């Protein structure tokens, strides 16, 4: 039994202890409140900021241009396309030895290692190493197995026809923005909508998702269909290049235009360049001379003077002018002809290209009417083709008598090749100037037509009668006695005009000893289907358009007429010379004759229709050689794969019509990253 009396009474906690407990509890509650407040602050007020910090550790968002729209010629042949290639990027924070990484990447990709190291040292979380690399370069980088290095697929512009129509198509930079030509003029339509792709990595830099996620709303750019004919463009470029080389000239330009619609069928410049590797081209080769450059057109302007004078009825076809035996003094200046002539009618003025008589016609016409006529023909204003840097030329008012005389034969004013072709197109179109155009249609990926161009008359420049009279007169230029018999065609009537103009010296003033030689023609003359202009800049062998430019015109016209389906103007066919009868052979036995008949059953003979060509054997040849061979006989190549030709369809030796598409299968996969 417990002794309750002797037990000590346990006292409760003292007031000091209770105070300490309260203080500790308050401290813990305060700390808990701080932690809770901090959590609320981070989760609510700092949520977006922290989320961005976290994503920056493992997400790389890169804006990638959408696939640009394709560009096609008038027959649907692709001239510009986009292919997917690798671009190399790096997260510098994940690299160890940055100088060593810069050396390795620089060697593999052919980039400057010092510039690359400078990028890496900046410590950014994302930096491009090299964009749009070749498959071989990508393989070298992957073999290095460097941490922090990644790959993104992005579109690269590819020009399957290489140099063909390069000045028309233009260029695209590595950021997929158009830099020149149609690529720049139609940037908004071709570029489409950009997409954002994300690359994910774990804490060790290992790739979890390389190509990222593509925006489902991203759209490809619209497609352009041009008025350019690929085969005619090829013929024009080759003929122009040959003319420039033969004349030892510095450059050349050629334009082929439909006078009735204003469609530009071919537009060529020399020197040329390959838009797949523009860094190897000089700045001079990149210039689209046919559109941007202005020059003094020379005697080609005489046709406009005669046409206007006939239309204004200040002269008639039978009017005569004294050419002063090749020398006419105007004040302190003297106008010369290349040869002394006496009395000439308008047809003769154009045929022999008399400067003196052209000046006299301009004097009868007067300053105001001459300048107004040039303006009606479209000179002094841009032709409106829509290409960057298009020139408009200079058309000063001829206050002095000598200025009036020189403008009559195309000196003292400037024009572009396109303007000149359009002006002659008005003569070939019965006196109506048509607006030149290059893009016939723009269609978005859904098939919606965004833009459609068609023939657009600008104005009537002269009467139909005056235009037809001048075109008839211009036929004499290519006949014996004219200035360009080398432009004459056996199958088609040609109306044309030569031009030889002095080049102005911008430094010393006045004119230099350099020349611009040209020839422009309408073919066939009785119903023109094409205006063809050839301009040779600074020829060294000869300076006259009838000698250096007319042969190129002839070569282009000979190929252009069948391509455009134009029947010959002179349908007569020269009979083949009669064959002498073969010598009599001894009579054959019946057995020998039967054997020969059996052998003939295995021989398939085929008569070659007019306009048909035989498909060449291209097996074992490279793609480039095969394309040149097909285009040389007016056939259209369609390639798939790369390397050497493994098979072709139709087979070699088959007779087909000009313009037929020949399918070539090349061995090996297409190297998308290689120009």
MIZA-260569 format. One record per residue (C-alpha): x, y, z. Coordinates in Angstrom, 2 decimals. Example, Ala and Ser with C-alpha at 12.3 -4.5 7.8 and 13.67 -1.06 7.14 Angstrom:
REM MIZA-260569
SITE       x       y       z
SITE   12.30   -4.50    7.80
SITE   13.67   -1.06    7.14
***
This chain:
REM MIZA-260569
SITE       x       y       z
SITE    0.00    0.00    0.00
SITE    1.44    3.28   -1.18
SITE    2.29    5.93    1.38
SITE    0.34    8.84    0.15
SITE    1.44   11.12    2.96
SITE    5.15   10.85    2.21
SITE    4.79   11.38   -1.59
SITE    6.07   14.71   -3.08
SITE    3.69   16.90   -4.94
SITE    4.77   17.41   -8.58
SITE    4.44   21.00   -9.55
SITE    3.31   22.12  -13.02
SITE    5.57   23.82  -15.56
SITE    6.87   27.13  -14.57
SITE    5.85   30.27  -16.33
SITE    9.33   30.55  -17.88
SITE    9.06   27.18  -19.52
SITE    5.60   27.99  -20.86
SITE    7.02   31.12  -22.37
SITE    9.83   29.21  -24.06
SITE    7.33   26.74  -25.54
SITE    5.19   29.53  -26.87
SITE    8.19   31.26  -28.38
SITE    9.42   28.10  -30.10
SITE    5.95   27.40  -31.43
SITE    5.69   30.93  -32.78
SITE    9.08   30.60  -34.43
SITE    8.11   27.33  -36.10
SITE    4.82   28.81  -37.25
SITE    6.61   31.84  -38.63
SITE    9.09   29.66  -40.50
SITE    6.24   27.57  -41.84
SITE    4.46   30.72  -42.96
SITE    7.62   31.93  -44.72
SITE    8.05   28.60  -46.48
SITE    4.40   28.58  -47.46
SITE    4.59   32.16  -48.67
SITE    7.71   31.38  -50.64
SITE    6.04   28.38  -52.20
SITE    3.03   30.45  -53.13
SITE    5.30   33.14  -54.57
SITE    7.23   30.63  -56.65
SITE    4.21   28.61  -57.78
SITE    1.95   31.55  -58.53
SITE    3.90   34.72  -59.11
SITE    7.15   33.27  -60.48
SITE    5.64   30.38  -62.41
SITE    6.29   31.63  -65.94
SITE    9.80   32.80  -65.16
SITE   10.82   29.53  -63.55
SITE    9.19   27.54  -66.32
SITE   11.27   29.46  -68.84
SITE   14.43   28.80  -66.80
SITE   13.65   25.10  -66.70
SITE   12.90   24.87  -70.38
SITE   16.11   26.68  -71.15
SITE   17.95   23.76  -69.57
SITE   16.57   21.13  -71.91
SITE   14.50   22.74  -74.71
SITE   15.90   24.37  -77.83
SITE   13.24   26.17  -79.89
SITE   14.45   27.12  -83.39
SITE   12.44   28.91  -86.04
SITE   12.67   27.04  -89.34
SITE   11.40   28.46  -92.64
SITE    8.58   26.56  -94.28
SITE    9.25   24.72  -97.52
SITE    9.35   27.31 -100.30
SITE    7.01   26.90 -103.21
SITE    8.32   25.40 -106.44
SITE    8.90   27.34 -109.66
SITE    7.98   25.72 -112.98
SITE    8.41   26.61 -116.64
SITE    5.39   26.93 -118.94
SITE    5.35   23.15 -119.55
SITE    5.52   22.18 -115.88
SITE    9.25   21.40 -115.71
SITE   10.64   22.30 -112.24
SITE   13.18   25.12 -112.27
SITE   13.44   25.65 -108.50
SITE   12.54   23.26 -105.67
SITE   13.25   22.81 -101.95
SITE   14.83   19.74 -100.34
SITE   15.35   18.85  -96.67
SITE   18.96   18.90  -95.47
SITE   20.76   18.86  -92.09
SITE   21.90   21.97  -90.26
SITE   24.37   21.64  -87.37
SITE   23.93   23.50  -84.06
SITE   25.60   23.34  -80.67
SITE   24.90   24.06  -77.00
SITE   28.27   25.52  -75.85
SITE   27.47   24.97  -72.17
SITE   27.60   21.20  -72.70
SITE   30.98   21.20  -74.42
SITE   34.08   20.38  -72.43
SITE   37.20   21.52  -74.26
SITE   35.77   24.28  -76.45
SITE   38.95   25.05  -78.44
SITE   39.34   21.36  -79.28
SITE   35.67   21.14  -80.26
SITE   36.04   24.21  -82.48
SITE   39.05   22.66  -84.23
SITE   37.26   19.36  -84.82
SITE   34.04   20.95  -86.08
SITE   35.91   23.45  -88.24
SITE   37.87   20.68  -89.94
SITE   34.79   18.51  -90.49
SITE   32.64   21.33  -91.89
SITE   35.22   23.52  -93.57
SITE   34.47   26.57  -91.42
SITE   36.88   28.97  -89.77
SITE   37.76   27.48  -86.37
SITE   38.59   30.89  -84.87
SITE   35.16   32.30  -85.69
SITE   33.55   29.11  -84.42
SITE   35.53   29.22  -81.18
SITE   34.43   32.82  -80.65
SITE   30.81   31.66  -80.89
SITE   31.42   28.89  -78.38
SITE   33.20   31.13  -75.89
SITE   30.22   33.46  -75.66
SITE   28.52   30.73  -73.65
SITE   25.13   30.93  -75.31
SITE   22.87   27.92  -74.98
SITE   22.33   27.74  -78.74
SITE   24.51   28.61  -81.75
SITE   24.53   27.55  -85.38
SITE   27.72   25.80  -86.44
SITE   26.86   25.48  -90.12
SITE   23.53   25.45  -91.88
SITE   22.46   23.30  -94.79
SITE   25.38   20.90  -94.80
SITE   25.95   18.04  -97.21
SITE   25.30   14.42  -96.14
SITE   29.06   13.80  -96.09
SITE   29.62   16.74  -93.73
SITE   26.80   15.60  -91.47
SITE   28.35   12.12  -91.27
SITE   31.73   13.59  -90.26
SITE   30.14   15.60  -87.44
SITE   28.18   12.61  -86.15
SITE   31.38   10.56  -86.07
SITE   32.93   13.10  -83.68
SITE   30.28   12.27  -81.03
SITE   30.69   15.64  -79.35
SITE   28.32   16.47  -76.47
SITE   25.97   19.39  -77.10
SITE   26.00   19.04  -80.89
SITE   22.65   18.54  -82.61
SITE   21.05   18.45  -86.07
SITE   17.94   20.07  -87.45
SITE   16.32   19.39  -90.80
SITE   15.51   22.53  -92.75
SITE   14.70   23.26  -96.39
SITE   17.39   24.20  -98.85
SITE   16.72   25.70 -102.27
SITE   17.75   23.46 -105.16
SITE   17.85   24.37 -108.84
SITE   17.68   21.13 -110.87
SITE   18.47   22.88 -114.17
SITE   21.61   24.48 -112.71
SITE   22.58   27.62 -114.69
SITE   19.41   27.58 -116.79
SITE   17.39   30.80 -116.29
SITE   19.41   31.55 -113.17
SITE   19.12   35.33 -113.62
SITE   15.35   35.02 -113.85
SITE   14.98   32.75 -110.82
SITE   17.43   34.61 -108.59
SITE   18.89   33.42 -105.28
SITE   17.85   32.37 -101.78
SITE   19.99   32.92  -98.68
SITE   20.62   30.39  -95.92
SITE   17.75   31.96  -93.95
SITE   15.45   31.05  -96.87
SITE   14.82   34.67  -97.84
SITE   14.92   35.57 -101.54
SITE   17.91   37.72 -102.44
SITE   17.36   38.40 -106.14
SITE   15.19   37.59 -109.15
SITE   11.76   36.05 -108.77
SITE   12.83   34.55 -105.45
SITE   12.94   38.10 -104.09
SITE   10.03   39.60 -106.03
SITE    7.66   36.83 -104.89
SITE    9.13   36.33 -101.42
SITE    5.78   36.54  -99.62
SITE    4.10   34.05 -101.94
SITE    6.98   31.56 -102.11
SITE    8.06   31.56  -98.47
SITE    4.91   30.16  -96.88
SITE    4.52   30.17  -93.07
SITE    7.52   29.59  -90.81
SITE    7.50   26.76  -88.24
SITE    9.10   26.30  -84.82
SITE   10.88   23.06  -84.03
SITE   12.04   22.05  -80.55
SITE   14.97   19.83  -79.58
SITE   15.00   18.16  -76.13
SITE   18.03   16.96  -74.12
SITE   18.48   15.37  -70.70
SITE   20.88   16.55  -67.98
SITE   23.83   14.82  -69.65
SITE   23.10   16.38  -73.02
SITE   21.73   13.21  -74.57
SITE   19.21   13.78  -77.36
SITE   15.66   12.77  -76.51
SITE   13.91   14.31  -79.52
SITE   16.11   15.63  -82.30
SITE   13.73   16.86  -85.00
SITE   11.22   18.32  -82.60
SITE    7.56   18.97  -83.17
SITE    6.32   20.81  -86.24
SITE    3.49   23.28  -86.11
SITE    0.49   21.60  -87.75
SITE   -0.63   24.95  -89.10
SITE    2.60   25.42  -91.06
SITE    2.04   25.71  -94.79
SITE    4.23   25.34  -97.86
SITE    4.72   28.37 -100.07
SITE    2.78   28.95 -103.27
SITE    4.04   27.65 -106.64
SITE    4.94   29.87 -109.58
SITE    4.38   28.95 -113.22
SITE    6.45   31.01 -115.64
SITE    6.07   31.94 -119.28
SITE    9.65   30.75 -119.84
SITE   10.04   27.72 -122.11
SITE   12.82   25.57 -120.69
SITE   13.93   24.18 -124.05
SITE   13.91   27.58 -125.74
SITE   15.77   29.05 -122.76
SITE   18.44   26.36 -123.16
SITE   18.81   27.06 -126.88
SITE   18.98   30.82 -126.26
SITE   21.63   30.55 -123.55
SITE   23.83   28.24 -125.62
SITE   23.60   30.41 -128.75
SITE   24.30   33.57 -126.77
SITE   27.27   32.03 -124.96
SITE   28.75   30.88 -128.26
SITE   28.31   34.36 -129.75
SITE   30.02   36.02 -126.78
SITE   32.95   33.59 -126.92
SITE   33.33   33.87 -130.70
SITE   33.29   37.68 -130.53
SITE   35.63   37.73 -127.50
SITE   33.09   40.02 -125.86
SITE   32.71   40.85 -122.16
SITE   29.01   39.98 -121.94
SITE   25.80   39.35 -123.83
SITE   22.03   39.46 -123.48
SITE   19.18   37.78 -125.34
SITE   15.39   38.09 -125.06
SITE   12.69   36.04 -126.78
SITE    9.20   37.55 -126.57
SITE    5.76   36.64 -127.93
SITE    4.63   39.88 -129.67
SITE    0.92   39.08 -129.42
SITE    0.77   38.21 -125.70
SITE    3.84   39.85 -124.16
SITE    5.01   36.52 -122.70
SITE    8.76   36.31 -122.12
SITE    9.70   32.94 -123.62
SITE   13.43   33.19 -122.87
SITE   15.68   35.67 -121.11
SITE   19.41   34.98 -121.08
SITE   22.59   36.65 -119.88
SITE   26.28   35.85 -120.25
SITE   28.29   35.41 -118.08
SITE   26.11   32.84 -116.31
SITE   26.23   31.36 -112.81
SITE   25.03   28.29 -110.95
SITE   22.51   29.32 -108.26
SITE   23.24   26.10 -106.36
SITE   26.70   27.49 -105.53
SITE   26.52   31.27 -105.99
SITE   29.56   31.91 -103.79
SITE   31.73   30.82 -106.71
SITE   30.19   33.42 -109.06
SITE   31.51   36.93 -109.56
SITE   29.33   39.92 -108.84
SITE   29.34   40.70 -112.55
SITE   27.92   37.26 -113.39
SITE   25.01   37.70 -110.97
SITE   23.66   40.78 -112.75
SITE   20.49   40.39 -114.82
SITE   21.64   42.64 -117.67
SITE   18.50   42.18 -119.75
SITE   16.42   43.95 -117.11
SITE   18.77   46.15 -115.10
SITE   21.31   47.44 -117.63
SITE   20.53   50.32 -119.95
SITE   22.50   51.01 -123.13
SITE   22.34   53.14 -126.24
SITE   20.49   50.86 -128.69
SITE   21.87   52.32 -131.91
SITE   20.32   51.76 -135.31
SITE   17.60   49.42 -134.05
SITE   15.68   52.65 -133.24
SITE   15.44   53.59 -136.92
SITE   12.45   51.29 -137.33
SITE   10.50   53.34 -134.76
SITE   11.39   56.58 -136.57
SITE   10.22   55.26 -139.96
SITE    7.04   53.72 -138.50
SITE    6.10   56.98 -136.75
SITE    6.83   59.09 -139.82
SITE    4.64   56.81 -141.97
SITE    1.88   56.89 -139.34
SITE    2.04   60.70 -139.08
SITE    2.00   60.85 -142.91
SITE    5.09   63.06 -143.10
SITE    6.60   60.48 -145.46
SITE    5.36   57.69 -147.72
SITE    6.93   54.44 -148.85
SITE    8.03   56.21 -152.05
SITE    9.57   59.28 -150.36
SITE   13.23   59.79 -151.22
SITE   16.00   61.25 -149.10
SITE   19.50   62.34 -150.09
SITE   22.06   60.54 -147.96
SITE   24.76   63.05 -148.93
SITE   27.22   60.36 -149.99
SITE   27.86   59.41 -146.40
SITE   28.65   62.77 -144.80
SITE   26.27   65.37 -143.31
SITE   27.41   68.46 -141.37
SITE   25.12   69.62 -138.57
SITE   26.62   72.72 -136.99
SITE   30.12   71.82 -135.87
SITE   29.29   68.11 -135.89
SITE   29.39   65.66 -138.78
SITE   27.12   62.60 -139.13
SITE   28.62   59.68 -141.07
SITE   27.33   56.56 -142.79
SITE   29.42   53.40 -143.03
SITE   29.18   53.67 -146.86
SITE   28.35   56.57 -149.19
SITE   24.75   56.54 -150.44
SITE   22.73   58.87 -152.64
SITE   18.92   58.82 -152.81
SITE   17.18   56.25 -150.64
SITE   13.55   55.42 -149.90
SITE   12.44   54.31 -146.40
SITE   12.99   50.65 -147.31
SITE   16.54   51.41 -148.41
SITE   17.22   53.51 -145.29
SITE   16.46   50.49 -143.12
SITE   18.17   48.01 -145.42
SITE   21.56   49.74 -145.44
SITE   21.02   51.48 -142.06
SITE   21.75   55.05 -143.14
SITE   22.28   57.39 -140.19
SITE   22.06   60.49 -142.36
SITE   18.72   59.64 -143.96
SITE   17.27   58.53 -140.62
SITE   18.26   61.92 -139.21
SITE   16.51   63.66 -142.11
SITE   13.34   61.67 -141.47
SITE   13.49   62.74 -137.81
SITE   13.88   66.37 -138.88
SITE   10.67   66.13 -140.91
SITE    8.94   64.48 -137.97
SITE   10.08   67.08 -135.42
SITE   11.30   66.89 -131.84
SITE    7.94   66.71 -130.06
SITE    6.52   63.97 -132.25
SITE    9.75   61.94 -132.14
SITE    9.95   61.98 -128.33
SITE    6.21   61.29 -128.01
SITE    6.60   58.30 -130.34
SITE    9.47   56.85 -128.29
SITE    7.36   57.26 -125.15
SITE    4.42   55.46 -126.77
SITE    6.71   52.56 -127.62
SITE    7.47   52.28 -123.89
SITE   10.87   53.94 -123.62
SITE   11.60   56.11 -120.60
SITE    9.34   53.98 -118.35
SITE    9.83   50.58 -116.74
SITE    8.45   47.66 -118.70
SITE    6.92   46.28 -115.49
SITE    8.31   42.75 -115.54
SITE    8.50   42.73 -111.74
SITE   12.17   41.75 -111.34
SITE   14.38   43.68 -108.89
SITE   16.40   46.60 -110.19
SITE   14.50   46.99 -113.44
SITE   15.82   49.96 -115.41
SITE   13.74   52.50 -117.29
SITE   16.38   54.14 -119.44
SITE   16.82   57.84 -120.24
SITE   14.90   59.75 -122.90
SITE   16.11   63.36 -122.84
SITE   14.39   65.96 -124.99
SITE   16.63   66.71 -128.02
SITE   16.99   70.49 -127.82
SITE   19.93   70.70 -130.22
SITE   19.84   69.75 -133.89
SITE   22.62   67.24 -133.43
SITE   20.72   65.63 -130.51
SITE   17.66   65.22 -132.75
SITE   19.84   63.59 -135.42
SITE   21.63   61.18 -133.05
SITE   18.40   60.12 -131.35
SITE   17.07   59.15 -134.77
SITE   19.70   56.40 -134.91
SITE   19.57   55.40 -131.24
SITE   22.38   57.45 -129.69
SITE   21.97   60.01 -126.92
SITE   19.26   57.94 -125.20
SITE   19.23   54.62 -123.35
SITE   16.94   51.64 -123.04
SITE   16.91   48.12 -121.62
SITE   16.94   44.98 -123.74
SITE   13.44   44.16 -122.50
SITE   12.10   47.56 -123.56
SITE   13.62   47.15 -127.01
SITE   12.11   43.69 -127.47
SITE    8.69   44.95 -126.34
SITE    8.90   47.88 -128.77
SITE    9.55   45.57 -131.72
SITE    6.78   43.36 -130.38
SITE    4.41   46.28 -130.93
SITE    5.47   46.42 -134.60
SITE    4.88   42.68 -134.91
SITE    1.50   42.99 -133.16
SITE    0.00   45.42 -135.66
SITE    1.03   48.53 -133.75
SITE   -0.25   47.55 -130.27
SITE    2.24   47.48 -127.37
SITE    1.72   44.54 -124.97
SITE    2.86   44.50 -121.37
SITE    5.70   41.97 -120.99
SITE    5.18   39.42 -118.24
SITE    7.12   36.51 -116.82
SITE    4.82   34.85 -114.26
SITE    1.63   33.38 -115.68
SITE    0.18   31.93 -112.46
SITE    0.70   31.72 -108.70
SITE   -1.11   28.84 -106.95
SITE   -1.12   28.08 -103.22
SITE   -0.83   24.49 -101.86
SITE   -4.63   24.21 -101.65
SITE   -4.97   24.87 -105.38
SITE   -6.24   28.43 -104.94
SITE   -5.03   30.72 -107.72
SITE   -3.51   33.78 -106.04
SITE   -2.40   35.52 -109.22
SITE   -3.00   34.93 -112.90
SITE   -1.50   37.04 -115.66
SITE   -2.60   37.20 -119.25
SITE   -2.10   39.33 -122.37
SITE   -2.53   43.01 -121.46
SITE   -2.53   45.69 -124.17
SITE   -0.81   48.88 -123.01
SITE   -1.60   51.24 -125.88
SITE   -1.63   51.59 -129.64
SITE    1.65   53.14 -130.74
SITE    1.20   53.32 -134.52
SITE   -1.49   52.28 -136.98
SITE   -1.69   48.69 -138.14
SITE   -0.88   49.82 -141.69
SITE    2.30   51.64 -140.63
SITE    3.43   48.67 -138.51
SITE    2.95   46.21 -141.37
SITE    4.75   48.52 -143.80
SITE    7.81   48.74 -141.56
SITE    7.91   45.00 -140.88
SITE    7.82   44.41 -144.64
SITE   10.68   46.89 -145.12
SITE   12.74   45.18 -142.42
SITE   12.75   41.96 -144.46
SITE   15.22   43.63 -146.82
SITE   17.78   43.85 -143.98
SITE   18.45   40.09 -144.07
SITE   18.48   39.83 -147.86
SITE   21.56   40.35 -150.06
SITE   22.49   44.02 -149.91
SITE   21.22   44.40 -146.34
SITE   23.28   44.68 -143.17
SITE   22.42   41.20 -141.81
SITE   22.28   38.48 -144.45
SITE   23.65   36.12 -141.78
SITE   20.28   36.31 -140.03
SITE   18.37   34.96 -143.03
SITE   16.56   31.64 -142.61
SITE   15.86   29.23 -145.44
SITE   12.52   28.04 -144.02
SITE   11.14   31.28 -142.53
SITE   10.84   34.91 -143.58
SITE   12.71   37.24 -141.22
SITE   12.24   40.96 -140.58
SITE   15.01   42.48 -138.51
SITE   17.38   45.33 -137.82
SITE   21.02   45.61 -136.82
SITE   22.41   47.97 -134.24
SITE   25.96   49.14 -133.59
SITE   26.30   51.84 -130.95
SITE   29.23   53.56 -129.32
SITE   29.52   53.16 -125.55
SITE   29.60   56.29 -123.44
SITE   32.68   56.90 -121.31
SITE   31.41   57.86 -117.82
SITE   34.84   59.03 -116.67
SITE   36.23   61.02 -119.58
SITE   32.85   62.05 -120.98
SITE   31.76   61.58 -124.58
SITE   32.12   58.21 -126.29
SITE   34.80   55.55 -126.04
SITE   36.06   53.25 -128.77
SITE   33.99   50.37 -127.35
SITE   30.82   49.19 -129.06
SITE   27.56   47.38 -128.39
SITE   26.45   45.21 -131.31
SITE   22.88   43.94 -131.60
SITE   20.34   42.35 -133.87
SITE   16.59   42.15 -133.30
SITE   14.21   40.26 -135.53
SITE   10.58   39.23 -136.02
SITE    9.95   35.73 -137.27
SITE    8.11   34.71 -139.35
SITE    7.81   38.16 -140.89
SITE    4.36   37.62 -142.40
SITE    2.82   36.69 -139.01
SITE    5.39   37.17 -136.22
SITE    5.34   34.60 -133.43
SITE    8.55   35.66 -131.72
SITE   10.69   38.73 -131.21
SITE   14.33   37.71 -130.74
SITE   16.93   40.21 -129.55
SITE   20.64   39.49 -129.21
SITE   23.00   42.09 -127.70
SITE   26.79   41.61 -127.60
SITE   28.69   43.92 -125.26
SITE   32.15   45.06 -126.36
SITE   32.89   42.55 -129.14
SITE   36.55   42.37 -130.12
SITE   36.51   40.48 -133.42
SITE   33.91   42.65 -135.22
SITE   31.77   45.52 -133.98
SITE   28.76   45.23 -136.29
SITE   25.52   43.62 -135.16
SITE   25.06   41.94 -138.52
SITE   28.31   40.03 -138.01
SITE   28.42   39.14 -134.31
SITE   24.75   39.14 -133.17
SITE   22.87   38.02 -136.30
SITE   24.29   34.44 -136.32
SITE   23.08   33.91 -132.74
SITE   19.65   35.20 -133.73
SITE   19.56   32.71 -136.57
SITE   20.51   29.81 -134.32
SITE   17.82   30.73 -131.79
SITE   15.14   31.29 -134.45
SITE   15.85   27.98 -136.18
SITE   15.12   26.11 -132.94
SITE   12.34   28.40 -131.70
SITE   10.01   28.06 -134.68
SITE    9.56   24.25 -134.48
SITE    9.29   24.46 -130.68
SITE    6.49   27.00 -131.04
SITE    4.79   24.91 -133.71
SITE    5.20   27.49 -136.48
SITE    4.95   26.11 -140.03
SITE    7.66   27.24 -142.50
SITE    7.11   30.46 -144.45
SITE    8.71   28.87 -147.47
SITE    7.15   25.42 -147.64
SITE    8.88   24.41 -150.88
SITE   11.15   21.41 -150.49
SITE   14.27   21.09 -152.58
SITE   14.14   17.82 -154.46
SITE   16.86   15.38 -153.69
SITE   19.32   14.76 -156.50
SITE   18.42   11.83 -158.71
SITE   20.20    8.63 -157.84
SITE   22.01    6.73 -160.50
SITE   20.65    3.28 -161.14
SITE   22.76    0.63 -159.41
SITE   24.73   -1.66 -161.68
SITE   22.99   -4.82 -162.76
SITE   23.59   -7.78 -160.50
SITE   23.70  -11.37 -161.55
SITE   20.47  -13.27 -161.09
SITE   20.10  -14.94 -157.71
SITE   19.02  -18.46 -157.19
SITE   15.58  -19.00 -155.66
SITE   17.19  -20.36 -152.45
SITE   19.40  -17.27 -151.98
SITE   16.44  -14.96 -152.65
SITE   14.28  -16.80 -150.09
SITE   17.02  -16.56 -147.44
SITE   17.37  -12.81 -148.04
SITE   13.60  -12.33 -147.68
SITE   13.67  -14.18 -144.34
SITE   16.54  -11.96 -143.12
SITE   14.61   -8.82 -144.08
SITE   11.68   -9.93 -141.91
SITE   13.90   -9.36 -138.84
SITE   14.79   -5.80 -139.90
SITE   12.30   -3.11 -138.76
SITE   12.43   -0.03 -140.97
SITE   10.89    3.22 -139.81
SITE   10.32    6.38 -141.83
SITE   11.22    9.51 -139.85
SITE    8.36   11.98 -139.84
SITE    9.10   15.69 -140.04
SITE    9.85   17.07 -136.58
SITE   10.64   13.64 -135.14
SITE   13.96   12.76 -133.50
SITE   15.56    9.52 -132.45
SITE   16.22    8.97 -128.74
SITE   19.98    8.71 -128.09
SITE   21.51    5.90 -126.04
SITE   22.31    7.44 -122.65
SITE   23.05    4.36 -120.56
SITE   26.29    4.64 -118.61
SITE   26.50    8.42 -119.04
SITE   26.42   10.93 -116.18
SITE   23.22   12.85 -115.50
SITE   24.68   16.13 -116.73
SITE   25.94   14.62 -120.00
SITE   22.58   12.91 -120.53
SITE   20.65   16.15 -119.96
SITE   22.85   18.05 -122.42
SITE   22.46   15.30 -125.01
SITE   18.66   15.27 -124.73
SITE   18.26   19.03 -124.76
SITE   20.57   19.20 -127.76
SITE   18.01   17.24 -129.80
SITE   15.01   19.12 -128.33
SITE   13.93   16.35 -125.92
SITE   12.92   16.94 -122.31
SITE   14.89   15.00 -119.63
SITE   13.30   13.79 -116.41
SITE   15.85   12.46 -113.91
SITE   15.49   10.41 -110.78
SITE   18.38    9.29 -108.59
SITE   22.01   10.23 -109.11
SITE   25.17    8.88 -110.63
SITE   25.19    7.19 -114.05
SITE   22.15    6.45 -116.19
SITE   21.00    2.89 -115.49
SITE   17.89    2.82 -117.68
SITE   15.84    5.08 -119.91
SITE   12.31    5.23 -121.22
SITE   11.56    5.32 -124.21
SITE   14.38    3.06 -125.27
SITE   17.36    4.25 -127.29
SITE   16.66    4.49 -131.01
SITE   12.91    5.15 -130.63
SITE   11.48    7.85 -132.90
SITE    9.60   10.48 -130.88
SITE    8.32   14.01 -131.43
SITE   10.43   16.97 -130.38
SITE    9.64   17.96 -126.81
SITE    8.90   14.39 -125.68
SITE    9.79   13.71 -122.04
SITE   12.53   11.06 -121.61
SITE   12.66    9.38 -118.18
SITE   16.16    8.55 -116.93
SITE   16.79    6.34 -113.91
SITE   20.21    7.04 -112.38
SITE   21.95    4.56 -110.10
SITE   22.09    5.44 -106.39
SITE   19.98    7.72 -104.16
SITE   19.68   11.43 -104.87
SITE   22.24   13.42 -102.80
SITE   19.89   16.11 -101.57
SITE   22.57   18.16  -99.94
SITE   24.81   18.34 -102.99
SITE   24.26   21.13 -105.56
***
